Amino acid sequence: MRLGMARARAIQRPREPEDAPGTVRIEEECLELDVANPHDIGVLRRWLGRVNGPSYPQPYLVEGPPGHFRLYVGEAAERVRTRHGIF
């Protein structure tokens, strides 16, 4: 009797609205992220404190309106940080 290897099967389920992927747009000065999934929004909000610390001049991550994030790098990050009063 020959024993075969078990195959992993992906469990597929219908996508829930909260699982819907967000959109990413590449702009001249920033990367824009529109996020619909509450988990992903929470992760990005936790990043705000890590990424925007006073000892890091860049990158710079901002949220506004809720669920819409912009990530700036380089000179753009410096301009936006200055505009927000962060030196």
N, C-alpha and C positions, 0 to 999 in steps of 0.2 A: 504494500500500500504506500502510495506516494503522498507526502504531506506538502501542501502548497503554502506559499507565504500569504499571510492575510493582507488584504489591501485596505488602506485607509479610505474611507468615504467622507466626502465633504457633506456636511449637513446643510442643506439649503432651506432657507425659510424666506417668506416674502419680506421685503424691506419695509420697515416701519418708517413713518415720517421722520422720527428722531434719528434714524440711521442714515438719512439722506446726506450725501456728501455735500460739502460746501463748494464754493467756487474760489478760484485763485486767478487774479489778474496781475500781470506784470506791467507796471507803470514806469515812467521815466525815473521817478525818485523813490519808489517804494514797491513792495510786494503787497497786494491787497488780498485779504482772506475774508470771505463771507462764510461764516460757520453756522450751521443750523443744529447740529448735534449738541445737546447740553453737556455731554462729557467733554467734547472737544473744546467748547467754550470755557469750561472749567480749567482745562489744561492750559489753554492760552492765557487765561487770567492769572494762573499761578506763575506763568513765564514772565508776566509783566514785572513782578517784583524781582525776579532773578536777572532778567535781561537789562532792566532799566536802573540797576544799582548805580550809586554815585561814582564808583570806581571804574565804571565802564562807559566810555564816551560813545561807543557804538557796539552793536546795533541798537536801535531804539524801537520799541514796540508800543503802539497806541491802540486803544479801543474806542470806538465811537462811530456811529450809534451802537447799541448793544449787539454783539455777534459779528461786528465788522471790525477787523483788525488791519493795521497797516504796519509793516516792518520796514524801517529805514536803515540804511547803512552808509558809511562813508560821510562825505560832506553833507548829504541830505540829512543824516542822523544828527549831525552837529547843528544844522539850521533849525530842525524841528525841536531839539532839546532846548536850544536858546529861546525859541518862540514860546515854549512852555515854561520858561524860567528856570531851567535846569542847566547849570554850568559845570 
